[in-house]
C-alpha cells in the first residue's frame, strides 16, 4: 500500500505530489472554471449583436476614462489606510512601496484570485524585514473593515431600495418564495436554532483539531482588526475607509453617464439622481467579489446585470455596461501592474547601489 505522506529526516510530513496538484487545481483551476462557466452563461442570455452594437456606437468613452482615473485614487487611499495599521505595528515602509503593493495585489488577482493578498504581505514584510504574520494580520484587518462596509451598505440598500427590489423579486417564482420565506416567523426561529446548535457543537468538540484551528483563525483575524481600535489615527482610518468606498461607488456612478439607458436612470423620477439604482448595482457587485474568479469576471458582471435589471435595463444593455466597465478597470490594473514591476526593479537596483556604496565607504574608514 502506498504511503499517504512521506516523512523527512527532520520529522516534517511531506504531502504526496497528487495531493499538492489537487490543492493547486482547486485553488487556481476552480476560479478559472467558474469564471468561464459564468461568462458563457451570461453571453447565452443576451443578444450578442445588440450588445456589440451598443459598445461600438452607444458609448461616451470619456466617462469610462474618468471611472478608470477614480479607481486609481481608491488604491492610493487603501495604501494610506494600510500605512496606519502597519505604523501601529512599528512597520513603516515608503508610501510608494505601499501603493505599488496594492497595485500589484489587484493586478495579480486578475490571473490568480486571492494570491495578490499573499503577495502584497510578502512584498512588504520582506522589503521591510518585518514579521510576515504581523503584516498578514494587518491585511486581515483591512479586509474585515471592507466586509463591515459591505454589510452597512447592504442595510442601506435594503432601506432605500426595498420597493424596487421587492417588485423585481416578486416577478419570479423563486423571488416570490424568497420574499415569503423572509416574512415567516419559522424561518427566523430556524436560523436562531441553527446558531444555537453550532455554538453547542463548538462547545462539545472544542478540543478537536478542526475547532482549535477555527478558533486560532478567528483569534488571528480579531488581532489584526482590533489594532484599529487601539492605534493612533483610528478616526483617520475611518475617514480613509469612506474615501475608498466613495471612490468605488462614484467610479460606477460616473460610468452610468456613458450609456443612454443608464443615463436615463440618473434623470428618472424618484431615482434620486441615479444614486439609488447605482447603489443597488454597487452593493450586489461588492457582494459578488466574495466569489473567487479572475478579477471578478463573471460574478461581478452578473451582479451588475441583476442590479440594472431591477430598474428595467435588459440583458444585452446590462452586459454591454458591465463588460465595458469591467474592461476599463482591468486595463487600468494592467497598467498599474506594469508600473509596479518597473518600480520594484528600479528600487532593487537603487538598494543594491546604496549597499555597494555603503560597503565602499566602510572599507575606506
C-alpha positions in Angstrom: 0.0 0.0 0.0 1.3 3.5 -0.9 2.1 5.8 2.0 -0.3 8.8 2.2 2.6 11.0 3.1 6.3 10.9 3.4 8.4 12.0 6.4 11.6 13.9 6.1 14.6 13.3 8.2 13.7 16.4 10.4 10.3 14.9 11.1 8.3 17.1 8.8 5.4 15.5 6.9 5.6 16.0 3.2 2.4 15.8 1.2 2.4 13.5 -1.9 2.6 15.0 -5.3 -1.1 14.2 -6.2 -2.3 16.0 -3.1 -0.3 19.1 -3.9 -1.6 19.0 -7.5 -5.2 18.7 -6.3 -4.7 21.6 -4.0 -3.3 23.8 -6.7 -6.1 22.7 -9.1 -8.8 23.7 -6.5 -7.0 27.0 -5.6 -6.4 28.2 -9.2 -8.3 25.9 -11.6 -11.7 26.3 -9.8 -11.8 30.1 -10.1 -10.9 29.9 -13.8 -13.6 27.2 -14.4 -16.1 29.3 -12.5 -15.2 32.4 -14.5 -15.6 30.6 -17.8 -18.9 29.0 -16.8 -20.4 32.3 -15.6 -19.2 34.2 -18.7 -20.7 31.5 -21.0 -24.0 31.7 -19.1 -24.0 35.4 -19.3 -23.5 35.6 -23.0 -26.1 32.8 -23.6 -28.7 35.1 -22.0 -28.1 38.1 -24.3 -28.3 39.2 -27.9 -24.6 39.4 -28.7 -25.0 41.6 -31.8 -27.2 44.1 -29.9 -24.6 44.2 -27.1 -21.7 44.7 -29.5 -23.6 47.5 -31.4 -24.1 49.3 -28.0 -20.4 49.1 -27.2 -19.4 50.3 -30.7 -21.9 53.2 -31.2 -23.7 53.9 -27.9 -20.9 54.8 -25.5 -19.4 58.1 -24.3 -15.9 56.8 -23.5 -14.9 60.0 -21.7 -17.0 58.8 -18.7 -15.3 55.3 -18.8 -11.9 57.0 -18.7 -13.0 59.1 -15.8 -14.1 56.0 -13.9 -10.7 54.5 -14.6 -9.0 57.5 -13.1 -11.1 57.4 -10.0 -10.2 53.8 -9.4 -6.5 54.8 -9.0 -7.4 57.1 -6.1 -9.2 54.2 -4.4 -5.9 52.2 -4.4 -4.0 55.2 -3.1 -6.4 55.7 -0.3 -6.2 52.0 0.6 -2.4 52.2 0.7 -2.7 55.2 3.1 -5.1 53.3 5.3 -2.9 50.3 5.4 0.0 52.5 6.4 -1.8 53.5 9.5 -2.2 49.8 10.5 1.4 49.0 9.7 2.7 52.1 11.6 0.8 50.8 14.7 2.8 47.6 14.4 6.1 49.5 14.1 6.4 48.9 10.3 7.0 52.0 8.2 7.6 51.2 4.5 7.8 54.1 1.9 4.3 55.2 0.8 5.1 54.5 -2.9 6.0 50.9 -1.9 2.6 50.6 -0.2 0.9 52.0 -3.3 2.7 49.5 -5.5 1.8 46.6 -3.2 -1.9 47.5 -3.7 -1.5 48.0 -7.4 0.4 44.6 -7.8 -2.1 42.9 -5.5 -5.1 43.7 -7.7 -3.2 43.1 -10.9 -2.1 39.6 -9.7 -5.7 38.8 -8.7 -6.6 39.1 -12.4 -4.6 35.9 -13.0 -4.5 34.1 -9.7 -7.5 35.0 -7.5 -6.7 35.7 -3.8 -2.9 35.3 -4.4 -2.5 39.0 -4.6 -3.2 39.5 -0.9 -0.5 37.0 0.0 2.0 38.7 -2.5 1.5 42.2 -1.0 2.1 40.9 2.5 5.2 39.0 1.4 6.5 42.0 -0.5 6.1 44.4 2.4 7.4 42.0 5.0 10.5 41.0 3.0 11.3 44.6 1.9 11.0 45.9 5.5 12.4 42.8 7.2 9.2 42.6 9.2 7.2 39.7 10.6 5.0 38.2 7.8 2.4 37.2 10.4 2.1 40.8 11.7 1.7 42.1 8.1 -0.8 39.4 7.3 -2.8 40.3 10.4 -3.0 43.9 9.3 -4.2 42.8 5.9 -6.9 40.7 7.5 -8.0 43.8 9.5 -8.0 45.7 6.2 -10.4 43.1 4.6 -12.6 42.9 7.7 -13.1 46.7 7.6 -14.2 46.2 3.9 -16.6 43.4 4.9 -18.2 45.7 7.5 -18.6 48.4 4.9 -20.4 46.0 2.6 -22.8 44.9 5.3 -23.6 48.5 6.2 -24.1 49.4 2.5 -26.4 46.3 2.2 -28.5 47.5 5.0 -28.7 51.0 3.5 -29.6 49.4 0.1 -32.4 47.4 1.6 -33.8 50.5 3.3 -33.7 52.9 0.3 -34.4 50.5 -2.5 -36.6 47.9 -0.9 -39.7 48.7 -3.0 -37.8 48.3 -6.3 -36.1 45.1 -5.1 -39.3 43.5 -3.8 -41.2 44.4 -7.0 -38.4 42.9 -9.1 -38.1 39.7 -7.0 -41.9 39.1 -6.9 -42.0 38.8 -10.7 -40.3 35.4 -10.5 -41.4 32.3 -8.6 -38.0 32.0 -6.8 -38.2 35.6 -5.8 -41.7 35.3 -4.5 -40.8 32.3 -2.5 -37.8 34.1 -1.0 -39.8 37.2 0.0 -42.5 35.0 1.6 -39.9 32.9 3.4 -38.2 36.0 4.9 -41.6 37.2 6.3 -42.2 33.9 8.1 -41.5 33.5 11.9 -40.5 29.9 11.5 -37.6 30.9 9.2 -36.0 33.2 11.8 -36.7 30.7 14.5 -34.9 28.0 12.5 -32.0 30.4 11.9 -31.7 31.1 15.6 -31.9 27.4 16.3 -29.1 26.6 13.9 -26.9 29.3 15.6 -27.5 27.6 19.0 -26.7 24.2 17.6 -23.5 25.5 16.0 -22.5 27.1 19.3 -23.2 23.8 21.2 -21.2 21.8 18.8 -18.2 24.1 19.2 -18.5 23.7 23.0 -18.8 19.9 22.8 -16.0 19.4 20.3 -13.8 22.4 21.4 -10.7 20.1 21.9 -10.7 18.7 18.4 -8.2 19.8 15.8 -10.7 21.4 13.5 -12.3 23.5 16.2 -8.9 24.6 17.6 -7.8 25.7 14.1 -11.1 27.6 13.6 -10.6 29.3 17.0 -7.0 30.2 16.1 -8.0 31.6 12.7 -10.8 33.7 14.4 -8.3 34.9 17.0 -5.7 36.0 14.4 -8.4 37.8 12.5 -9.6 39.6 15.6 -6.0 40.5 16.5 -5.4 42.0 13.1 -8.7 44.0 13.3 -8.5 45.1 16.9 -5.3 47.1 16.4 -7.6 49.6 14.6 -9.4 50.4 17.8 -6.1 50.9 19.8 -3.9 52.7 17.2 -3.3 56.4 16.8 -5.2 57.7 13.8 -8.3 55.5 14.1 -10.5 58.4 13.0 -8.3 58.9 10.0 -8.7 55.1 9.3 -12.4 55.6 9.3 -12.2 58.6 7.0 -9.9 56.8 4.6 -12.3 53.8 4.6 -15.1 56.2 3.5 -12.8 57.6 0.8 -12.0 54.1 -0.5 -15.6 53.1 -0.8 -16.7 56.5 -2.0 -14.2 56.1 -4.9 -15.6 52.6 -5.6 -19.2 53.9 -5.7 -18.5 57.0 -7.8 -16.4 55.2 -10.4 -19.5 53.1 -11.1 -21.8 56.1 -10.9 -19.9 58.2 -13.5 -20.0 55.2 -15.8 -23.8 55.5 -15.7 -23.4 58.5 -17.9 -21.5 56.6 -20.6 -24.7 54.9 -21.9 -28.1 56.4 -22.8 -30.1 53.7 -20.9 -28.1 54.2 -17.6 -28.0 58.0 -18.0 -31.8 57.9 -18.1 -31.8 56.3 -14.6 -29.9 59.4 -13.4 -32.7 61.7 -14.5 -35.7 59.4 -13.9 -38.4 60.4 -11.4 -37.8 59.0 -7.9 -34.3 57.8 -8.8 -32.5 60.4 -6.6 -30.3 61.4 -9.5 -29.3 57.8 -10.2 -27.8 57.4 -6.7 -30.3 54.6 -5.7 -30.0 52.5 -8.9 -26.2 52.8 -8.7 -26.3 51.8 -5.0 -28.3 48.6 -5.8 -25.8 47.6 -8.6 -22.8 48.6 -6.5 -23.9 46.6 -3.4 -24.7 43.5 -5.4 -21.4 43.7 -7.3 -19.5 44.2 -4.0 -21.0 41.1 -2.5 -20.2 39.1 -5.7 -16.5 39.8 -5.2 -16.5 37.2 -2.4 -16.9 34.6 -5.2 -13.4 33.6 -6.4 -12.9 34.4 -10.0 -10.3 36.1 -12.2 -10.7 39.8 -11.4 -14.4 39.4 -10.7 -15.1 38.4 -14.3 -18.4 36.6 -14.3 -19.9 37.1 -10.8 -19.3 40.9 -10.9 -20.9 41.2 -14.4 -23.9 39.1 -13.5 -24.4 41.1 -10.3 -24.3 44.4 -12.2 -26.8 43.0 -14.8 -29.1 41.9 -12.0 -28.9 45.3 -10.3 -29.7 47.2 -13.5 -32.5 44.8 -14.4 -34.2 45.9 -11.2 -34.7 49.2 -13.0 -35.7 47.8 -16.4 -32.4 47.5 -18.1 -32.4 44.5 -20.4 -29.8 41.7 -20.5 -28.0 43.0 -23.6 -27.7 46.5 -22.2 -26.6 45.2 -18.8 -24.0 43.0 -20.3 -22.6 45.8 -22.5 -22.4 48.1 -19.5 -20.8 45.5 -17.2 -18.3 44.3 -19.8 -17.1 47.8 -20.7 -16.8 49.0 -17.2 -15.0 45.8 -16.1 -12.7 46.0 -19.2 -11.8 49.6 -18.3 -10.9 48.7 -14.8 -8.9 45.7 -15.9 -6.9 47.8 -18.4 -6.1 50.3 -15.6 -5.0 47.4 -13.3 -2.7 46.0 -16.0 -1.1 49.5 -16.4 -0.7 49.8 -12.7 0.8 46.3 -12.6 3.4 47.2 -15.2 4.2 50.3 -13.2 4.6 48.2 -10.1 7.1 45.8 -11.8 9.1 48.8 -13.0 9.1 50.4 -9.5 10.3 47.2 -7.8 13.0 46.7 -10.4 14.3 50.2 -10.1 14.1 50.2 -6.3 16.0 47.0 -6.0 18.7 48.3 -8.3 18.9 51.5 -6.2 19.1 49.5 -3.0 22.0 47.4 -4.4 23.8 50.6 -5.4 23.3 52.1 -2.0 24.5 48.9 -0.3 27.7 48.8 -2.5 28.4 52.5 -1.7 27.9 51.8 2.0 30.4 48.9 1.8 32.9 51.1 -0.1 32.7 53.9 2.5 33.1 51.4 5.3 36.2 49.9 3.7 37.7 53.4 3.3 37.2 54.1 7.0 
